Amino acid sequence: MAVGGTSAVSTPCVKECVIGADGLCRGCSRSLQEIVDWARMAEPARRAVMAALPTRRQTKVAVAR
């Protein structure tokens, strides 16, 4: 558990690590820089990335159609 009683954000990694032409991982939808920085990111930054992932995934699905 993180400081302040909030739980730590786990990684969104699903072990399908391939960076697509859009610059995002096909598995988790993070950018390469976000993946590299993840272990050093503060919890608020991780939460911000996690909050952005559903929209990124929807966008990727819409473009693929």
PyMOL commands that place a pseudoatom at each C-alpha (Angstrom):
pseudoatom trace, name=CA, resn=MET, resi=1, chain=A, elem=C, hetatm=0, pos=[0.000, 0.000, 0.000]
pseudoatom trace, name=CA, resn=ALA, resi=2, chain=A, elem=C, hetatm=0, pos=[1.277, 3.451, -0.856]
pseudoatom trace, name=CA, resn=VAL, resi=3, chain=A, elem=C, hetatm=0, pos=[1.745, 6.322, 1.556]
pseudoatom trace, name=CA, resn=GLY, resi=4, chain=A, elem=C, hetatm=0, pos=[-1.498, 7.987, 2.575]
pseudoatom trace, name=CA, resn=GLY, resi=5, chain=A, elem=C, hetatm=0, pos=[-3.592, 4.828, 2.498]
pseudoatom trace, name=CA, resn=THR, resi=6, chain=A, elem=C, hetatm=0, pos=[-4.055, 4.619, -1.274]
pseudoatom trace, name=CA, resn=SER, resi=7, chain=A, elem=C, hetatm=0, pos=[-3.023, 1.479, -3.079]
pseudoatom trace, name=CA, resn=ALA, resi=8, chain=A, elem=C, hetatm=0, pos=[-0.190, 1.539, -5.560]
pseudoatom trace, name=CA, resn=VAL, resi=9, chain=A, elem=C, hetatm=0, pos=[-1.042, 1.358, -9.246]
pseudoatom trace, name=CA, resn=SER, resi=10, chain=A, elem=C, hetatm=0, pos=[0.029, -1.917, -10.771]
pseudoatom trace, name=CA, resn=THR, resi=11, chain=A, elem=C, hetatm=0, pos=[1.388, -2.107, -14.266]
pseudoatom trace, name=CA, resn=PRO, resi=12, chain=A, elem=C, hetatm=0, pos=[-1.043, -2.316, -17.189]
pseudoatom trace, name=CA, resn=CYS, resi=13, chain=A, elem=C, hetatm=0, pos=[1.409, -4.645, -18.963]
pseudoatom trace, name=CA, resn=VAL, resi=14, chain=A, elem=C, hetatm=0, pos=[-0.199, -7.778, -20.420]
pseudoatom trace, name=CA, resn=LYS, resi=15, chain=A, elem=C, hetatm=0, pos=[3.053, -9.193, -21.826]
pseudoatom trace, name=CA, resn=GLU, resi=16, chain=A, elem=C, hetatm=0, pos=[2.182, -8.392, -25.468]
pseudoatom trace, name=CA, resn=CYS, resi=17, chain=A, elem=C, hetatm=0, pos=[4.988, -5.912, -25.920]
pseudoatom trace, name=CA, resn=VAL, resi=18, chain=A, elem=C, hetatm=0, pos=[5.030, -4.703, -29.515]
pseudoatom trace, name=CA, resn=ILE, resi=19, chain=A, elem=C, hetatm=0, pos=[5.217, -1.012, -30.376]
pseudoatom trace, name=CA, resn=GLY, resi=20, chain=A, elem=C, hetatm=0, pos=[2.915, -0.255, -33.307]
pseudoatom trace, name=CA, resn=ALA, resi=21, chain=A, elem=C, hetatm=0, pos=[3.234, 2.384, -36.005]
pseudoatom trace, name=CA, resn=ASP, resi=22, chain=A, elem=C, hetatm=0, pos=[1.197, 4.707, -33.772]
pseudoatom trace, name=CA, resn=GLY, resi=23, chain=A, elem=C, hetatm=0, pos=[3.988, 4.586, -31.161]
pseudoatom trace, name=CA, resn=LEU, resi=24, chain=A, elem=C, hetatm=0, pos=[1.878, 2.698, -28.641]
pseudoatom trace, name=CA, resn=CYS, resi=25, chain=A, elem=C, hetatm=0, pos=[2.272, -0.802, -27.261]
pseudoatom trace, name=CA, resn=ARG, resi=26, chain=A, elem=C, hetatm=0, pos=[-0.254, -3.183, -28.816]
pseudoatom trace, name=CA, resn=GLY, resi=27, chain=A, elem=C, hetatm=0, pos=[-0.721, -4.904, -25.445]
pseudoatom trace, name=CA, resn=CYS, resi=28, chain=A, elem=C, hetatm=0, pos=[-1.077, -2.080, -22.933]
pseudoatom trace, name=CA, resn=SER, resi=29, chain=A, elem=C, hetatm=0, pos=[-1.426, 1.059, -25.111]
pseudoatom trace, name=CA, resn=ARG, resi=30, chain=A, elem=C, hetatm=0, pos=[1.409, 2.894, -23.348]
pseudoatom trace, name=CA, resn=SER, resi=31, chain=A, elem=C, hetatm=0, pos=[4.075, 4.774, -25.263]
pseudoatom trace, name=CA, resn=LEU, resi=32, chain=A, elem=C, hetatm=0, pos=[7.616, 3.443, -25.236]
pseudoatom trace, name=CA, resn=GLN, resi=33, chain=A, elem=C, hetatm=0, pos=[8.662, 6.357, -23.020]
pseudoatom trace, name=CA, resn=GLU, resi=34, chain=A, elem=C, hetatm=0, pos=[5.870, 5.587, -20.536]
pseudoatom trace, name=CA, resn=ILE, resi=35, chain=A, elem=C, hetatm=0, pos=[6.963, 1.950, -20.420]
pseudoatom trace, name=CA, resn=VAL, resi=36, chain=A, elem=C, hetatm=0, pos=[10.605, 2.944, -19.833]
pseudoatom trace, name=CA, resn=ASP, resi=37, chain=A, elem=C, hetatm=0, pos=[9.671, 5.485, -17.145]
pseudoatom trace, name=CA, resn=TRP, resi=38, chain=A, elem=C, hetatm=0, pos=[7.009, 3.380, -15.376]
pseudoatom trace, name=CA, resn=ALA, resi=39, chain=A, elem=C, hetatm=0, pos=[9.183, 2.056, -12.522]
pseudoatom trace, name=CA, resn=ARG, resi=40, chain=A, elem=C, hetatm=0, pos=[10.338, 5.598, -11.662]
pseudoatom trace, name=CA, resn=MET, resi=41, chain=A, elem=C, hetatm=0, pos=[6.979, 7.342, -12.083]
pseudoatom trace, name=CA, resn=ALA, resi=42, chain=A, elem=C, hetatm=0, pos=[5.236, 8.815, -9.060]
pseudoatom trace, name=CA, resn=GLU, resi=43, chain=A, elem=C, hetatm=0, pos=[1.793, 7.402, -8.313]
pseudoatom trace, name=CA, resn=PRO, resi=44, chain=A, elem=C, hetatm=0, pos=[-0.070, 10.477, -9.652]
pseudoatom trace, name=CA, resn=ALA, resi=45, chain=A, elem=C, hetatm=0, pos=[1.749, 10.133, -12.989]
pseudoatom trace, name=CA, resn=ARG, resi=46, chain=A, elem=C, hetatm=0, pos=[0.951, 6.402, -13.138]
pseudoatom trace, name=CA, resn=ARG, resi=47, chain=A, elem=C, hetatm=0, pos=[-2.694, 7.099, -12.375]
pseudoatom trace, name=CA, resn=ALA, resi=48, chain=A, elem=C, hetatm=0, pos=[-2.792, 9.706, -15.155]
pseudoatom trace, name=CA, resn=VAL, resi=49, chain=A, elem=C, hetatm=0, pos=[-1.395, 7.199, -17.663]
pseudoatom trace, name=CA, resn=MET, resi=50, chain=A, elem=C, hetatm=0, pos=[-3.841, 4.521, -16.472]
pseudoatom trace, name=CA, resn=ALA, resi=51, chain=A, elem=C, hetatm=0, pos=[-6.738, 6.977, -16.845]
pseudoatom trace, name=CA, resn=ALA, resi=52, chain=A, elem=C, hetatm=0, pos=[-5.718, 7.694, -20.458]
pseudoatom trace, name=CA, resn=LEU, resi=53, chain=A, elem=C, hetatm=0, pos=[-5.485, 4.035, -21.522]
pseudoatom trace, name=CA, resn=PRO, resi=54, chain=A, elem=C, hetatm=0, pos=[-9.203, 3.310, -22.134]
pseudoatom trace, name=CA, resn=THR, resi=55, chain=A, elem=C, hetatm=0, pos=[-9.457, 6.231, -24.580]
pseudoatom trace, name=CA, resn=ARG, resi=56, chain=A, elem=C, hetatm=0, pos=[-6.271, 5.140, -26.337]
pseudoatom trace, name=CA, resn=ARG, resi=57, chain=A, elem=C, hetatm=0, pos=[-7.616, 1.596, -26.685]
pseudoatom trace, name=CA, resn=GLN, resi=58, chain=A, elem=C, hetatm=0, pos=[-10.926, 2.845, -28.103]
pseudoatom trace, name=CA, resn=THR, resi=59, chain=A, elem=C, hetatm=0, pos=[-9.087, 5.038, -30.583]
pseudoatom trace, name=CA, resn=LYS, resi=60, chain=A, elem=C, hetatm=0, pos=[-6.904, 2.113, -31.671]
pseudoatom trace, name=CA, resn=VAL, resi=61, chain=A, elem=C, hetatm=0, pos=[-9.971, -0.095, -32.219]
pseudoatom trace, name=CA, resn=ALA, resi=62, chain=A, elem=C, hetatm=0, pos=[-11.770, 2.616, -34.204]
pseudoatom trace, name=CA, resn=VAL, resi=63, chain=A, elem=C, hetatm=0, pos=[-8.744, 3.173, -36.448]
pseudoatom trace, name=CA, resn=ALA, resi=64, chain=A, elem=C, hetatm=0, pos=[-8.329, -0.579, -37.014]
pseudoatom trace, name=CA, resn=ARG, resi=65, chain=A, elem=C, hetatm=0, pos=[-11.884, -0.902, -38.370]
for i in range(1, 65): cmd.bond("trace and resi %d" % i, "trace and resi %d" % (i + 1))
show_as sticks, trace
zoom trace
